[in-house]
């Protein structure tokens, strides 16, 4: 869970792939909790509360055992980052109760596009023509997935779109935090503040979960903590431009979970829209990677 200096691309790819499996699992558990499979459907506020509660307990247990050195947190940035992150995961959990996991996951891949756009006013970043092209390509894929016709439009897909926007906003704050604090410190503070926010929100909609629902909520939190740990370690072992393509394995796992547990097979529209979104996001990731290298080597893009 700490950022090592040794580069190991093969291990990085494995860790990012594992993170994808865990992230897709959180949406699978959320879908089960948001439907009547195991009792009265839980409100998305309650599902996100379980996500932050059990993730915080997991990370706190690790902190007690490992006793890492923690920096003094920048509470303003953490509050902004966690509020947008909480909104993103809550909207995501709400969407998967109504639409296939693969559709919701594909739409969520727009978050780096929104992160790029929001970085202009928030971080003062300049965006070149290639990055705008990548954003346009990804947005075309999103329009396909939203199925904007009276016969096939899925209103719940707008929840996933809102999740992508909120998570894109979170990316801007993460960029500011990563230069100030260590990865474990960021994760621990993020989940602590998220637990407080989720605790306030859930107080208005709380119902008593069944035993199975408690287990599933624990699964959401533990899977998210495991995903965060794998992702941080994977990013620390290879260049971002190398690991970026592996992060889209989340869609593969989401589709496999949909097939295995709900018998939902992705249709042609899902495959087309998801493919276009991934193409745009990959182009954006490649441009980001080239930008980082140019700053390191002093060469122009």
Secondary structure by P-SEA (a helix, b strand, c coil): ccccccccaaaaaaaaaaaaaaaaaaaaaaaaaacccccccccaaaaaaaaaaaaaaaaaaaaaaacccccccaaaaaaaaaaaaaaaaaaaaaaaacccaaaaaaaacaaaaaaaaaaaccccccccaaaaaaaaaaaaaaaaaacccccccccaaaaaaaaaaaaaaaaaaaaaaaacccaaaaaaaaaaaaaaaaaaaaccccccccaaaaaaaaaaaaaaaaaaaaaaaaaaacccccccccccaaaaaaaaaaaacccccccaaaaaaaaaaaaaaaaaaaaaaaaaaaaaacccc
